[in-house]
């Protein structure tokens, strides 16, 4: 299971009207620790930002899963409840879960979420869909050496 961190990157961005403005944009990365998250976001955004930038914040998220759609240009938080029955009391129990869904609009976010949940055996209900300010998501690339692995000496 992935551990997702939200990293905020502060840099000077050229606006469409030609004015340079200081922005603080959130990105999501898959990492095992705060240190790895900071290292990964620096490596991922370096090619896209010219000039100086700083990582202004790194925090763990409560995102359980991310559903990608390469045609989508926005990210939506989909908050849903998993409904289970307590066998002793017979009462319904709701557990809230948060997913991130990439989509181009609200309707496709709901559609992409439902498509991603197709194989789920549990009953669930969507509680909220909210557009986020997340600029991009960087999942861990399996099979690709991370910067820390590339410099480590080989074990004999």
Helices and strands as residue ranges (DSSP letters): E 4-14, E 20-30, H 34-45, G 46-48, E 53-60, E 63-67, E 74-85, E 92-103, H 106-116, E 123-131, E 137-138, H 147-150
